[in-house]
Amino acid sequence: MEQFFQQLTNGLAVGAIYALIALGYTMVYGVLKLINFAHGDLFTIGAYLGLTLLTSLALTEHIGPVWGVSVLAVMVMGLVALIGALLDRLAYRPLRESPRLSAVVSALGASIFFQNTVMLIYGARFQVYPQNILPKTAINIFGLYVPLIRILILLASIVMMGALYFFIQKTKVGTAIRAAAIDQGAARLMGIDVNRVILMVFLLGPAMGGVAGLMVGLYYGQINFTMGWVYGLKAFTAAILGGIGNIPGAMVGGILLGVIEAMGAAYLSIAWKDAIAFCVLILILIFRPTGLLGERVAEKV
Amino acid sequence: MQKKYNGKINPRNAVYTAVAVVLAMLPAFLNPYWVDVLNSIGIYAILALSLNIIVGHAGLFNLGHAAFYAIGAYTAAIINTRFGVPVLWLLPLCALTAGLFALIVARPIIHLRGDYLCIVTIGVGEIVRIALINNVFGMTGGANGIFGIDRPSVFGYTVRSPYQFFYLIWAFAGLTIFLFHLLEYSRFGRALNYLREDEVAAEGSGINTAHYKLACFVVGAAWAGMVGNIYAAKMTIISPESYSFWESVLMFTIVILGGSGSIPGVLLGAFLIIGLPEIFREFANARMLIFGAAMVVMMIFRTQGILPSRPRSYKLSKLRAGEGSP
């Protein structure tokens, strides 16, 4: 029971991180029908920027851990969103009219570029986050202890995902995003500036991804320049699991995948932990390509 | 390329012949280190040519090619170290296991749309690598891999030095180029190109697209499996890190930057991507950065690669009735 509960909360925290990254994939896919391979690397950049800001500004020492981390998160979100918008402008926008696979290659190229930029700036070794940022306490829930950070990650993600959901569903810009996702041509005819919608998507998605990077840094305490693509692939799996192009789907898929992975690692085999997500990916694409709540992906005629 | 029967020399063919002659003579002027670089280029060239069938000709995005390469290499290593069968005799078996694996894996996923296929092949590649690390069936030696693979021997001569490997590898590359050239201009090659350009139209013209997609996956994988065999024999020690996702990306980059669907393009790509970092060693760390940027720039300004495949042309006078239809 103890182990199950620990794995469950761990899975929920990791799943919340997957969900945050998956949102970026699913929104870009919804609007552009493009798998943004560079998204995982934006997540890495978020983790590294978080580390740099954390150590150079020492915010948490000046204004306390909670405010410090919050301000840090906002800064990371802003910076990574900027990089995301730049990525769209330089690597994807010139390819809007080209065949879709050209954009996929461009995305792969951008991913390689980001990954190696991070490696050249920070070095190839693991970088370590300072250990004393958040209090290392555990919270007692019905007699079982859960580390505080897991709860914070889960809560912060739920708040952010809720805000995003509200934004997409209730605001004018959100409506424009949904319209562009359904039919770009028609949206354009209705007077929606599709390029601005795409820019918006490339600000929101990377902001979420960047914050997820910061969370991984705080949770695991170490980051590496290659981690982006493993997290990226798993988050993409989560997006497919929930149904690609579907925002609540990405949230559900992420959390579900996190829990499946944690349970698989605990009860099946720890050595095969990384393979579990890929098996889920393949099984989902074979048996239910629409995902749990989503759109059709197999070749349509 | 069209066959000329009028005795005139095609300037393109003259250039290819000159390049081949220069390449064949190069080892005489180079030290073992540089010959070894040429060997690496040769291995990647063959791998990229095999991937070119899948990515370039059929337009199927495969980012897990290293898995097939790994299966070939491990087949050779396991059978050679356990049963002592000479490595090169295992070439057909390596092709068979890699091809069979491709058949089993690709069968259920082949209908997926381009970018999904890409993601799934990445997943397959990773699962294979993780399986190798976890010492699956107790045969792959875990993270350390397998060592003590025999040197290959050709007609009783053991191939040992980089110079000898140069001729073995490039002979295989030459054979690959010849066969893949024939394949490109065969009914099979034409069908693959058709389904790359317009799958619906291809299906409508009576091309069994699922069958052809699967067949090209199996051919590409089988060839990569054979390269795996040669690689295992060259290194005498293999381990899972040699088959990481980045190997697949490297092969993919060679095909895309060189010119997908074009044999000269892919060869040039292999020289540029494997060879250039050796020349500019001080920038070796930045090479993937430059390739990444080059991929983006290339897609924007020259989607077809450095040396793109030329459109097929058939002279009317040379066509007999019924010839040239797929």
Interface residues (C-beta under 8 A of the other chain):
Chain A: L34 I35 L90 A91 P94 L95 S98 P99 R100 L101 S102 A103 V104 V105 S106 L108 G109 A110 S111 I112 F113 F114 Q115 N116 T117 M119 L120 W229 L233 F236 T237 I240 S269 A271 W272 D274 A275 F278 C279 L281 I282 L285 I286 P289 V297 A298 E299 V301
Chain B: G59 F61 L63 P108 I109 H111 L112 R113 G114 D115 Y116 C118 I119 V120 I122 G123 V124 E126 I127 I130 A131 I133 N134 E199 V200 E203 F245 V249 F252 T253 I256 N285 A286 M288 L289 F291 G292 A293 A294 M295 V296 M298 M299 I300 T303
